[in-house]
Amino acid sequence: MERIKLSFGEQMRILLPYAYHNIKEQVVIVAPVCLYLVAFQIIILRFGLDKIGWMVGGISMVIMGLAFFLEGVKIGLVPIGETVGNTLPKRSSGKTILLFAFVLGVLAAFGEPVIGSLQQAGSSLQESHSPLLYKLLKGKPYFLIFTVAFGVGVAVVIGTMRFLYGWSLKPIVLPLIGIGIILTIVASRNQHLKEAIGLAWDTGAVIVGPVLCPLVLALGLGVCRATGRGDGGMAGFGMVALISIIPITMVVILTFVLSFIDQGHAAAAGAAAHHATSEVAAAPSMLAMMKDSVLLGVQAILPIFTFLFVVMRFFLKEKGIPMPQLVLAVFFAIVGLFLFNFGLAVGLSELGNQVGDTLPNAFLADAKPPIDAAAPIYGTAWGKVIVVVFAVILGYGATLAEPAFNVLGQQVEDVTQGAFKKNLFSQAVALGVGVGAGLGIVSLLYNIDLLYLLLPPYALLLVLTIFNEEKYVNIAWDGGAVTTGPVTVPLKLAIGLSLSSATGAGEGFGVLALASAYPVLNILLLGLYIKLRTPREAVEAQ
């Protein structure tokens, strides 16, 4: 076919509206959350913001970075992933499919932009105060990253086997959650291990994102079609739930392994703390942050693109791969991750840190220098209530702002044939996120052990999973897994860590885990309600 030649002006008239739409989509996600934080800081907490120019520039880079990154995923990863997902199950044996699934899960986990958020959260940790967390997030972060990636790979394998053999999700989820709870209780009895429990449960909340979701869903749908189960509305559901559950147990196991290998480390760090005056981490230079952001982007994107290209070109012998499009996709994804990570470091995390540092002044006197308040702004009791309400609104509003979340709501309505309306699903999940985030802040404000808030809902989830229909189990666990995005994760982490530093309660992790548990609880409760409401004749007709 003859190429159509366009002038530069004609090209811009085509590209600019498309680019504007993509950037506007990210602005709709990022801007309301940031404006809410700014308004709360100025109006409710009565404090201004420092480094406004840096924050505005950083947040703008986050917006542009997400737009570039998602465009690279859309024009590169998704088409290749769909092609491989549709072709591989038809041409390969079960063992080959499972090997591919494992490698895909591991590499896709490395490509998730929110993985960097956990490392950003650990940048202020001190080794003498939290030796295990310091090692996981700052000292040797690749221990944590490789463990999470391995857990995702195992989850994708189990999810693929489930599609291949038509397994129910219930007998898989129940023992996995049970094992995670038992290991968590055992770890909580050891003070050295206890500090990392919140982080372990948070990893399950942050790992599901814009890279993993489309790739594993494409693989799941391809396997379902190859096995003759692709026509059902539930094809592909349940894979995301496993990805969010298995890494939790893997990270808890990692804490046991590290503690066993390095038993004397915590004691040595504690002894050294008595002789050390203070540990002041050197702030990284701007050039160093830029270099790290570029390296993170290259390390995250090149392996997954290369792997999918090699499988499609040399194993499946697919021809006609549009190389210019693929190269452009890689470029967009790397540039996007660079902008996102750099903007996160200089803008978004800075906003979260400033709001988190100021929040204690609502309920504590002289919470943080240079603030000279002689008394809490709203008194101790009411100040804490205001902070909890702030967290509930942040969790609720940020969830409803996610465009991908609204798409899932429509899929749920279609799958349940209108029994579970899109708006009902959205409200149930958003309220669950808000309540969970609020309870996470409650644990920090009132110095409540995280386990007392984390384990009861998960224990109840086990019971509700047993008595619910299979489709609602799939919807619920998937719905809870997609509630955290690349914007809300760093903000909630920064606020939680700042509050924990001011109150001296815990390490600040666990808020994201609670924000993921209560949406699942809400959907399972609604599933039981719909089941009881539905006339028996209608159930039998189905």
N, C-alpha and C positions, 0 to 999 in steps of 0.2 A: 504494500500500500504506500502511496505517495504521502510524504509528510506535509502537513499543513504549516506553512510559514506564517508566523505572527510577529508583528512589530513589538517593540518593547512596551509601548503604551497599551497595546491589546493584551499582552501578557499580564501587565499590572492590573488591568480591569478584570481579569479572570482571577488572579491570585489574591489581590487585596481583600475582596469581600470574603473569600474563603478563610484567609488568615485572620481577618477581623472576627469572624464567627468563632474560630477556635480559641482565640485569645479572650474573647468575651465570655466564653464558657468557663474559662479558668478564673476570670475576674469575678463571675457570679459565685464561685466557690470560695475564693480567698478573701475578697473585699468585705463581705458582710461580717465574717468572723473577726477580721482585723479591726474593722470599724467598731464592732461591739466591744472588743478589748480596750480600744482607745477611749470610747465613750465611758465605759465603766471606770477606767483609770482617772479620767478628768472629772466626771460628774459625781460618781459615787465615792471614790477614794480621795478626790480633791488633790490630786497630784499631777504634775505635768510629765512629759516624756523627754528623756535625754536621747541624743544621737538620732534625732528625727530624720535627718537627711539620709543617714546610713540605713535606717529602718525602711524608709520609703523606697530607697534604691534596692535594698535586699528583697523586699516583698515584690517589687516589680520584676526582679530577676527570677523569683520563684514562679511568678505567673508566666513569664516568657519561657522559663525552663520547662514547666509542665506542658505548655502548648507545643514546644518543639519535641519533647520526649514522647508525648502521646501521639503526635503525628508520625514520628518514626516508628512507633509500635504499630500504628494503624496501617501504614503503607508497606511495612517490612515484615515485622514479626507475625502479625495476624494472618496475612495471606499465606506465608510459608507454613505457619502452624496449622492452618486449616487444610492446606494441601497435603501435608504429611499426615495429619490426623485422619483425613479421609482415605488416603492411599495405603498407608502402612498396615492397618488391620486387614486389608484385603490381600496383601502380597506376602505377609510375614507370619511366622509362627508365633505362638503365644509367648514363648521365652524372649524372642526378639522384641516384641512389643513391650514387655515388662522391662527389659534392659533400657530401651529407648525412653520409657516413662520415667525411670529412675534418673537417668542423666538429664532429661528435660527438666525435671523438678529441681534438681540440684542447681543447674545453671540458671534457671529462671529465678530462683530464690536470690542468687547473687545479683540479678538485675533489678531487684525491687528497690525503688528510691528510698523507701522508709527505713531500710536497714541502716543507712547512714544516720538516721535520727537517733537511734540507740547509742551510737558512738558519740554523737554530739552531746547527748544527755550525760554521758560519763566524763565529759571533758573537765568538769570541776571536781571530780571525786579525789579524795586524798587516800593514799594507800594505808596510812596508819589508822584511819577511821573505818574504812570498809575494804579490807584487803582482798576479799573474794570478788566483790563488785569491781574493784579497781582492776584486777587481773582480767575479768571478763570484758570490760568495756574500754579500758585504757591501756593496761599493761600488755595483754596478748589478746586483742579483740578477735583475732581470727579463730580462736578456740570457739567463741560463741557463734560466729558467722558460719563456720564449717558445720557446727553441730546443728544449727537451725536448718541450713541447706540440706544436710543429710536427712534430717527429719522430714523435710518437705519431699525429698526424693522417695523415701519410704512411704509417705502418705499417698503420693501419686501412683506408686506401684499398687498399693492396697486398693485405691480407688479404681484403678484400671482393672484389677482382678475382679472387683465387684461388678463392673460392667460386663466383663467377659463371661462370668459365671452366674450372673443374675442374683448376687447376694443382696440381702436386706442390709440397710445401714444400721439398724438397731443392734444386732449382736456384735457389730464392730465398734460402735461408739461407746456402748455401755462398759465393756472391759477397759477400753482405753482411758476413759474418764476415771473409772475406778482405780486403775493403776496410778494415774496421775495424782489422785487424792491421797492414796496410801503413801506414796513416795513423799508427797508434800508434808504430810503429818509427821513422817519419820524425820525429814529434814528440819522441821520446825523445832525438834527437840535438841538440835545442835545450834548454838548461837552463831557459830561461824557460817553454817549453811543457811540459817534462817534469813539472813540479810539479802539473799539472792532469790528468795521465793517469788517476790513481786515481779522481779525482772523475768523470771522463767515463765510466769503466766502471761506477762505482757507480750512476750515474743509471739505467742499464738495470735494475739490481736493485731500485731503490726505487719506480719509477713504476707498477708493476703492483699494484693494490690494490682495495679494496672498491667503488670507483665505476666504474673502467674495466672490470673483469672482467664484471659482470652486463650492462652496456650493450653492450659489443662482442660478447659471446657471444649476446645476444638478436638483435643485427643479423645476426651470422653464421648463426645457426640459421634466421632468417627468410629470408635469401638462399638457404640450402641447400634449404629447403622449396620456395621459389618456382622453383628450378631443377631440382627433382625429386631432389635428393641429400640430403634431410632425413631419410630413413629409415636411413641408414647410421650406425653407432655413432660414426664419426669426425667427424660433422657439428659444426662449431664449433671443433674442435681446430686448433691452429697459429696462431690469431690472436694469442693472448697472447705467444707466442714472438717474433713480429715486433715487438710493442710493446716488448719488452725489449731487442731487438737494435738497431733503427734509431736510437733516441735516442743510443746510444753514439757512433756515427759522426758524428751531427749535432753533438754537443758537442765532439768532437775537431776537427771543421771550424771550430766557433766559436772555439776557442783559436787556430787559425791566423789567422782573420779579425781577432780582437782584437789579436793580436801584430803583424799587418801595419799595422793602423790606428794603433796606439799603440806604435810601436817604441821610442821614447825613454822610455817610462814606467818600465820596469824599471830603467834606468840612473839616471834621476832619483831614483827611490825609494831606490835603493842609495846614491847620493851623499848624499841627505838623511839616511840612517840613520847616517852617520859623524858628523853634527853633532847628531843628536837623542840625547838621553839614553835615553829609553824612551817607548814609546807605551802609555798606559793608557786603555783604552776605558771610558768612563763607563757604569756599570751602569744599565740602564733602570729607571725607576721602576715601581712596581706598577700605577699608573694607565696608564702608557704601554704596558705589556705587555697589559693588559686591552683597551685601545683597539686595539692591533695585532691581537689575537686575534679581536676582533669584525670588524674590517675584512677579515682573511683569510677568515673564515667567509662573509661576505656576498659577497666577490669570487669565492670558489670555487663557491658553491652557486647563486646567483641566475642567472648566465648559462646554465648547463646546464639548469636547470629551465625557464627562460623559452624557450630554444631548442626543447626537446622539446614544450612546451605549444603554441607557435606552429605547429610542424610538424603536430602532431596535430589542432589545432583549425581552422587556416586553410588548410593545404595538403592534408591528408588528409580534412578535413571530418568528422572523428569527433565525434559528439555524445555527450552523457551523461557528460562528464568530471566526476567528483566533486570539485568545487572545494573544499569544506571539507577533504576528505582531502588534496588537493594542497597547500593552504595549511598544514595541519598538518605535512605532510612537509617543506616548506621550513623551517618554524619549527624542527622537530626537528633537521634537518640543520645549520642555522646554529648553534643552541644547542650541538649536539654538537661541531662544529668549534671553537667558542669554548672550551668546556670542555677539549677535547683539547689545543689549542694552548697554552692558559694552564697547564694541568696539566703539559704537557710542559716548559714553560719553568721552572716553579718546583719540580717534583717529579721526574719521570722522568729528565730530563737531569741534574739535580743528583745523583741517585743514581749514574748512569753516570759522571759526572765524578769523584765522590768515590772510587768503586771504581777507576776508571782512574788517578787520582792516587796511590792507595795501592799499586797493583799493582807499581810499580817497586821498592818496598822489599823485595819478595821476592828480588830479585837485585842491587840496587844499594845501596850505603851512602849514607846521608844523601840519599836520592832527592828528597825534597821537604820543605822546612820546613813546620811546626815539628817534624817527626820528628827525633829525636836518635839514631837507631840508628847505632852505630859501625860496624856491618857488616851485610850483607844478612841477612834473617831466615833464609833457607835456603841461603845461599851462592850464588855467581853461577850455576854450572851447574845445580844442582837448582832454584834459584829460577825460572830461565827455563823449565825443564820444567814446573813447577807452573803457571805463567802460561799456557803453551800448552795444557795439559790443561784448565785453567779455560775457555779459549775454545772448545775442542772440545765440552765438556759443555754450555756455554751454547748453542752453535749447534744441537747435536743435540736437546736438551730443548725449546728454544723452538719448533723446527719441529714436533715431535710434538704440541705443545700447541695448534696452530692447528686449530680445528674445520673451517674451509673446506678445509684441506689433507686432512683425513680424508675429506671428501666427494669430493674429486678422486680419492683412492685407490680408492674404491668405483666411480667411473666408469671408471677404468682397468681394474679387474677385469672389469667388464661388457663393455667394448669388446674386450678380448682373450679373452673367453669363458673366463675362469679361468686362462689361461696365465700371466698376470702378477697374482699375488694382491695384494690390498689391503695386507696386512701387509708383503709383500716390497717393494712400491713405497714404502711409508712408510719402512721401514728404509733402503732404498737412498738415498732423497732426504735423510733426516735425517742419515745417516752422511756423505753428501756435503757437506751444509752444515757439519757439525762439522769435517770434515777441511779444507774450504776456509777456514773461520773460523780454525782453528788455524794453517794456513799463512800466512794474512794476518798473524797476530800474530808468527809466525816471522820474516817479512820485517822487522818493526819491531824485534824483539829482537836479531836478528843482523845488522841493517843490510844485508839482501839486497835488491838492486834488485827492485822489484815486477814488472818485466817478465819476469824470470827465472822467476817463479812463475805469472804470468798468461798469457803467450803459449804455453808448452808444452801446457797442458791444452786451450786453444782450438784449437791446431794439431791435436792428437789428435782433438778433437771433429769437425773437418772430415773426417778420414779415416773415423771411425766413422759419421758421417752418410752418407757415400757407400755404405758396405757394409751399412747397416741397412735393414730394411723401413720403408715409409712410415709405418705406424701407430706404430712405436716412435720414429721421428724426431719425429713430432708430439707424442707423449706426453712424450718426454725434454725437448724444448725448452720445452714448456708447464710441465712439472714443475719445471724449474729456475727458471722465471720467477716462480712463486708462493711461493717459499720465504721471502720477506721480508715481514714484517707491520708495521703502524704502531707496534707496541710494540718489537720487536726492532731495528728500524732505528735509532732514536735512541740506544738503549743501546749497540749495536755501534759506532756513529759516535763517541759520547762516549768510550768506552773506547779505541778506536783512536787518536783525536786526543790523549788524555791520555798514552798510552804513547809516541806519536811525539814529543811535547813533552819527555818525560823522557829518552828515548834519543837524540834528535836525528836519528832515521832517518825520512826521508820526511816526508809531510804527514799521514799517518794515514788516508788514503783507500785504497780498493782491497780492504779486507777483505770488503765486501759482494759485490764482483764475484767474488772467489774462492769465496765461499760459494754463489754461484749457478752457477759453472762445474762444480764437482765433482758435484753431483746429476745434471746432464745427462750427464756422463761415466759415472756409475754406471748410469743407466738404459739408455744405449746399449750398454754392455758386457753388461748383463743381457739386452737385446734380442737381441744376437748369440748369447748363450749359449742362450736359449730357442729361437732359430731353428735352431741346430745340434743341439739336443736333440730337437726335434720330428721325428718320423718323416716321411719324404718322402711317404708315402701320405696322412698327415693334411694336409700342406701342399697336396697336389694336390686333396684333397677340398674344401679351403677355396676 
